[in-house]
Amino acid sequence: MRLTRQQIAARVADDIPDGAYVNLGIGVPTLVADYLPDDRQIVLHTENGMLGMGHAAAPDEIDDDLINAGKIYVTEELGAAYFHHADSFAMMRGGHIDYCVMGGYQVSVAGDLANWRTNSVTSIPGVGGAMDLAAGAKHVYVLMDLFTKAGECKLVQQCTYPLTGAECVERVYSDVGVFELADGEVRVLDLFDDELGIEGLAAIVGSPLVDARLAVS
């Protein structure tokens, strides 16, 4: 069974360590905030100027002054701080964010990320802070469906869309599996589609896949 987007977000949340400062990208990555373990102190950063962001606000929790970078109403944790947009980007560019979780249009086997525009003339490009995070965050994770609606695999040999960052992605979390990109290899940490299998997926990606599931505790 392939994972739902909520299940993928929960899988990412489970891998974020205690004490981490984390930026969640616009779209599906914001769901990660709803699944962070209660026994870990994880500080969420949003690029519009907030540290200590909480989960998405329920209808009775909405504060019109509390939104994330994707304009979604959020809650605040005890001790939350607010600051100028420029200071927020200084945090991102200065290497102060431990993990960022972003969406992706394409990720190459070398870890290149394309997530700010496609080649479609009808799409509206918007890079936001993605390039700053790709270059400045210590660990870059991508959360995405592995296939487009047209059935094209987003994990590719080489990105054909404009790059957000080169060789920056460490892991890809998808509905089909979790992949680690390191030392020129694509390592399968989890596989949720047993019918497709590693060999079938490798044929689609066009690159060998290393089964690292037994190495994951």
Secondary structure, DSSP 8 states (H G I E B T S, - for coil): ----HHHHHHHHHHTS-TT-EEEE-SSGGGGGGGG--TTS--EEEETTTEEEEEEE--GGG--TT-B-TTS-BEEEEEEEEE--HHHHHHHHHTT--SEEEE--SEEETT--EE-S--S-TTS----TTHHHHHHH-SEEEEE--SB-TTS-BSEESS--S--SBSS-EEEEE-SSEEEEEETTEEEEEEE--TTTHHHHHHHHHTS--EE-GGG--
